[in-house]
Amino acid sequence: MEEAAQRREHPSLQRIGGFSDGVFAFAITLLILAIRVPHPDDSDAASGLLSLLAHQWRSYLAFVMSFVLIGATWANHRVMFAKFERADNTLVWLNLLGLMVGAAFMPIPTAVLGAWLGSSHYEDQVVAAVFYGLGSTAGVFCFNLVWWYGAYSAKLTHPELTAAQRRAHTIAWGAGIPVMGLLTAIAFVNPGVAVAGFVAVIVAYVLPLARIIARIGRRWLPSRRGA
């Protein structure tokens, strides 16, 4: 009876997942608002529609970057919560923090990066790239905070999850924090290189990194044992 009552008190993983899906969907939709739709009566319409569309290539780049970033975060979020057997209130609030920083907030630095990356003032380009980097790094950190709490502190994962699998996810997801932080630091010197690095990291996170790391670990351990 006590165990059944405790289970009823635990927040539902399905409700957490459903709410999270909604936040991700809303945030990823808002990204498109950063791209301007040219109109014939605009003050710069005389330059031609093709020119106006081409001039926004930085906004297109920022849109694609953040779309893939939020999409990859959503995909990994689903993977993460599939490893949890139950949830508690702390996990709920940490998840809300992650959604706020890593999803709902990201349309702002995305719009800023797209608008200011091509600025004639180099300092403004630096600020735009650093702002985007800080937002992305904070989002990755908050995502990992949810995993660290659930997998290690509160031990909310399924018993079937092995230590090697847990470690593989920790390495794969945690690696993004120092890498994004380093790229943010690079943005102070060269925003173009930093943005190229952001693109590379975001593309890498589309890959099943945890599975790859776990596979490498399985191959490495037998060779070490035989040495």
One Martini backbone bead per residue (centre of mass of N, CA, C, O) as a GRO file, in nm:
protein
  227
    1MET     BB    1   0.059   0.063  -0.022
    2GLU     BB    2   0.299   0.256   0.007
    3GLU     BB    3   0.413   0.216  -0.279
    4ALA     BB    4   0.158   0.315  -0.430
    5ALA     BB    5   0.153   0.599  -0.304
    6GLN     BB    6   0.435   0.687  -0.407
    7ARG     BB    7   0.374   0.656  -0.710
    8ARG     BB    8   0.147   0.876  -0.713
    9GLU     BB    9   0.347   1.112  -0.624
   10HIS     BB   10   0.485   1.081  -0.874
   11PRO     BB   11   0.566   1.209  -1.147
   12SER     BB   12   0.481   1.191  -1.470
   13LEU     BB   13   0.656   1.106  -1.747
   14GLN     BB   14   0.438   1.165  -1.959
   15ARG     BB   15   0.381   1.460  -1.878
   16ILE     BB   16   0.665   1.564  -1.907
   17GLY     BB   17   0.697   1.485  -2.206
   18GLY     BB   18   0.455   1.642  -2.319
   19PHE     BB   19   0.541   1.923  -2.226
   20SER     BB   20   0.818   1.925  -2.361
   21ASP     BB   21   0.721   1.893  -2.652
   22GLY     BB   22   0.569   2.164  -2.657
   23VAL     BB   23   0.810   2.351  -2.608
   24PHE     BB   24   0.982   2.264  -2.847
   25ALA     BB   25   0.771   2.329  -3.066
   26PHE     BB   26   0.742   2.630  -3.002
   27ALA     BB   27   1.041   2.716  -3.026
   28ILE     BB   28   1.093   2.610  -3.321
   29THR     BB   29   0.874   2.801  -3.445
   30LEU     BB   30   0.989   3.087  -3.357
   31LEU     BB   31   1.243   3.102  -3.540
   32ILE     BB   32   1.102   3.213  -3.808
   33LEU     BB   33   1.063   3.517  -3.706
   34ALA     BB   34   1.368   3.608  -3.787
   35ILE     BB   35   1.249   3.608  -4.075
   36ARG     BB   36   1.210   3.811  -4.332
   37VAL     BB   37   0.938   3.949  -4.520
   38PRO     BB   38   0.922   4.081  -4.814
   39HIS     BB   39   0.793   4.394  -4.950
   40PRO     BB   40   0.700   4.620  -5.192
   41ASP     BB   41   0.670   4.868  -4.957
   42ASP     BB   42   0.947   4.880  -4.884
   43SER     BB   43   1.225   5.084  -4.858
   44ASP     BB   44   1.418   4.838  -5.005
   45ALA     BB   45   1.267   4.725  -5.272
   46ALA     BB   46   1.451   4.839  -5.510
   47SER     BB   47   1.674   4.601  -5.491
   48GLY     BB   48   1.510   4.347  -5.478
   49LEU     BB   49   1.413   4.035  -5.399
   50LEU     BB   50   1.672   3.870  -5.430
   51SER     BB   51   1.847   4.054  -5.256
   52LEU     BB   52   1.679   4.032  -4.993
   53LEU     BB   53   1.703   3.726  -4.962
   54ALA     BB   54   2.019   3.703  -4.971
   55HIS     BB   55   2.076   3.898  -4.724
   56GLN     BB   56   1.956   3.655  -4.516
   57TRP     BB   57   2.168   3.419  -4.475
   58ARG     BB   58   2.222   3.445  -4.168
   59SER     BB   59   1.934   3.378  -4.079
   60TYR     BB   60   1.927   3.098  -4.203
   61LEU     BB   61   2.164   2.983  -4.044
   62ALA     BB   62   2.050   3.031  -3.759
   63PHE     BB   63   1.795   2.867  -3.800
   64VAL     BB   64   1.926   2.592  -3.860
   65MET     BB   65   2.095   2.567  -3.609
   66SER     BB   66   1.856   2.583  -3.399
   67PHE     BB   67   1.679   2.364  -3.512
   68VAL     BB   68   1.886   2.136  -3.470
   69LEU     BB   69   1.944   2.184  -3.174
   70ILE     BB   70   1.655   2.146  -3.065
   71GLY     BB   71   1.607   1.874  -3.201
   72ALA     BB   72   1.842   1.724  -3.058
   73THR     BB   73   1.743   1.781  -2.772
   74TRP     BB   74   1.474   1.636  -2.801
   75ALA     BB   75   1.587   1.356  -2.874
   76ASN     BB   76   1.766   1.330  -2.613
   77HIS     BB   77   1.535   1.368  -2.413
   78ARG     BB   78   1.389   1.107  -2.484
   79VAL     BB   79   1.622   0.921  -2.414
   80MET     BB   80   1.656   1.002  -2.122
   81PHE     BB   81   1.354   0.939  -2.022
   82ALA     BB   82   1.377   0.633  -2.100
   83LYS     BB   83   1.582   0.579  -1.848
   84PHE     BB   84   1.351   0.641  -1.665
   85GLU     BB   85   1.139   0.515  -1.406
   86ARG     BB   86   1.123   0.795  -1.256
   87ALA     BB   87   1.004   1.081  -1.069
   88ASP     BB   88   1.058   1.409  -0.935
   89ASN     BB   89   1.043   1.734  -0.839
   90THR     BB   90   1.333   1.807  -0.913
   91LEU     BB   91   1.322   1.708  -1.203
   92VAL     BB   92   1.102   1.899  -1.296
   93TRP     BB   93   1.260   2.169  -1.241
   94LEU     BB   94   1.508   2.102  -1.413
   95ASN     BB   95   1.350   2.068  -1.673
   96LEU     BB   96   1.238   2.356  -1.683
   97LEU     BB   97   1.513   2.490  -1.701
   98GLY     BB   98   1.597   2.353  -1.966
   99LEU     BB   99   1.359   2.463  -2.137
  100MET     BB  100   1.413   2.763  -2.098
  101VAL     BB  101   1.714   2.769  -2.204
  102GLY     BB  102   1.721   2.536  -2.450
  103ALA     BB  103   1.443   2.661  -2.591
  104ALA     BB  104   1.268   2.926  -2.530
  105PHE     BB  105   1.528   3.126  -2.558
  106MET     BB  106   1.672   3.072  -2.847
  107PRO     BB  107   1.529   3.281  -3.043
  108ILE     BB  108   1.696   3.525  -2.955
  109PRO     BB  109   1.997   3.454  -3.033
  110THR     BB  110   1.917   3.387  -3.322
  111ALA     BB  111   1.823   3.670  -3.412
  112VAL     BB  112   2.083   3.818  -3.337
  113LEU     BB  113   2.280   3.662  -3.516
  114GLY     BB  114   2.135   3.714  -3.792
  115ALA     BB  115   2.151   4.039  -3.767
  116TRP     BB  116   2.480   4.082  -3.658
  117LEU     BB  117   2.699   3.915  -3.816
  118GLY     BB  118   2.695   4.145  -4.067
  119SER     BB  119   2.820   4.372  -3.933
  120SER     BB  120   3.030   4.655  -3.956
  121HIS     BB  121   3.067   4.591  -3.654
  122TYR     BB  122   3.271   4.378  -3.497
  123GLU     BB  123   3.168   4.392  -3.203
  124ASP     BB  124   2.878   4.296  -3.272
  125GLN     BB  125   2.956   4.015  -3.371
  126VAL     BB  126   3.074   3.923  -3.106
  127VAL     BB  127   2.823   3.954  -2.931
  128ALA     BB  128   2.641   3.762  -3.094
  129ALA     BB  129   2.819   3.504  -3.066
  130VAL     BB  130   2.837   3.503  -2.756
  131PHE     BB  131   2.537   3.497  -2.696
  132TYR     BB  132   2.488   3.227  -2.837
  133GLY     BB  133   2.696   3.062  -2.679
  134LEU     BB  134   2.578   3.103  -2.396
  135GLY     BB  135   2.300   2.983  -2.454
  136SER     BB  136   2.400   2.702  -2.546
  137THR     BB  137   2.569   2.626  -2.298
  138ALA     BB  138   2.340   2.650  -2.090
  139GLY     BB  139   2.160   2.437  -2.222
  140VAL     BB  140   2.357   2.198  -2.198
  141PHE     BB  141   2.393   2.212  -1.893
  142CYS     BB  142   2.092   2.169  -1.812
  143PHE     BB  143   2.063   1.897  -1.943
  144ASN     BB  144   2.284   1.759  -1.767
  145LEU     BB  145   2.155   1.816  -1.493
  146VAL     BB  146   1.925   1.620  -1.527
  147TRP     BB  147   2.102   1.366  -1.561
  148TRP     BB  148   2.275   1.377  -1.306
  149TYR     BB  149   2.040   1.360  -1.112
  150GLY     BB  150   1.887   1.105  -1.220
  151ALA     BB  151   2.146   0.902  -1.246
  152TYR     BB  152   2.297   0.977  -0.954
  153SER     BB  153   2.152   1.120  -0.718
  154ALA     BB  154   1.845   0.977  -0.745
  155LYS     BB  155   1.820   0.714  -0.903
  156LEU     BB  156   1.591   0.696  -1.173
  157THR     BB  157   1.678   0.460  -1.321
  158HIS     BB  158   1.691   0.179  -1.466
  159PRO     BB  159   1.821  -0.125  -1.376
  160GLU     BB  160   1.914  -0.206  -1.677
  161LEU     BB  161   2.113   0.016  -1.655
  162THR     BB  162   2.427   0.038  -1.710
  163ALA     BB  163   2.725   0.175  -1.634
  164ALA     BB  164   2.822   0.203  -1.927
  165GLN     BB  165   2.571   0.349  -2.037
  166ARG     BB  166   2.577   0.587  -1.845
  167ARG     BB  167   2.862   0.684  -1.922
  168ALA     BB  168   2.809   0.732  -2.224
  169HIS     BB  169   2.601   0.958  -2.183
  170THR     BB  170   2.775   1.145  -2.013
  171ILE     BB  171   2.994   1.194  -2.226
  172ALA     BB  172   2.824   1.282  -2.470
  173TRP     BB  173   2.673   1.523  -2.322
  174GLY     BB  174   2.914   1.662  -2.160
  175ALA     BB  175   3.105   1.753  -2.399
  176GLY     BB  176   2.944   2.017  -2.481
  177ILE     BB  177   3.037   2.218  -2.266
  178PRO     BB  178   3.343   2.274  -2.332
  179VAL     BB  179   3.305   2.321  -2.634
  180MET     BB  180   3.105   2.561  -2.622
  181GLY     BB  181   3.285   2.731  -2.437
  182LEU     BB  182   3.525   2.755  -2.632
  183LEU     BB  183   3.368   2.887  -2.868
  184THR     BB  184   3.286   3.135  -2.707
  185ALA     BB  185   3.576   3.233  -2.666
  186ILE     BB  186   3.643   3.256  -2.971
  187ALA     BB  187   3.430   3.482  -3.034
  188PHE     BB  188   3.612   3.716  -2.923
  189VAL     BB  189   3.808   3.682  -3.184
  190ASN     BB  190   3.619   3.478  -3.391
  191PRO     BB  191   3.300   3.449  -3.496
  192GLY     BB  192   3.319   3.269  -3.750
  193VAL     BB  193   3.459   3.024  -3.620
  194ALA     BB  194   3.248   2.978  -3.401
  195VAL     BB  195   3.008   2.919  -3.587
  196ALA     BB  196   3.139   2.677  -3.725
  197GLY     BB  197   3.156   2.517  -3.459
  198PHE     BB  198   2.859   2.506  -3.394
  199VAL     BB  199   2.781   2.344  -3.640
  200ALA     BB  200   2.955   2.093  -3.581
  201VAL     BB  201   2.828   2.022  -3.305
  202ILE     BB  202   2.535   1.998  -3.394
  203VAL     BB  203   2.583   1.771  -3.598
  204ALA     BB  204   2.706   1.567  -3.393
  205TYR     BB  205   2.428   1.553  -3.216
  206VAL     BB  206   2.278   1.375  -3.429
  207LEU     BB  207   2.436   1.161  -3.337
  208PRO     BB  208   2.488   0.844  -3.168
  209LEU     BB  209   2.710   0.888  -2.930
  210ALA     BB  210   2.652   0.686  -2.704
  211ARG     BB  211   2.669   0.432  -2.883
  212ILE     BB  212   2.956   0.478  -2.983
  213ILE     BB  213   3.097   0.486  -2.706
  214ALA     BB  214   3.002   0.206  -2.611
  215ARG     BB  215   3.139   0.049  -2.841
  216ILE     BB  216   3.427   0.141  -2.782
  217GLY     BB  217   3.433   0.036  -2.490
  218ARG     BB  218   3.392  -0.268  -2.559
  219ARG     BB  219   3.659  -0.284  -2.732
  220TRP     BB  220   3.865  -0.173  -2.518
  221LEU     BB  221   3.839  -0.362  -2.272
  222PRO     BB  222   3.934  -0.636  -2.390
  223SER     BB  223   4.217  -0.528  -2.474
  224ARG     BB  224   4.300  -0.458  -2.181
  225ARG     BB  225   4.267  -0.744  -2.059
  226GLY     BB  226   4.475  -0.879  -2.271
  227ALA     BB  227   4.740  -0.703  -2.182
   0.00000   0.00000   0.00000
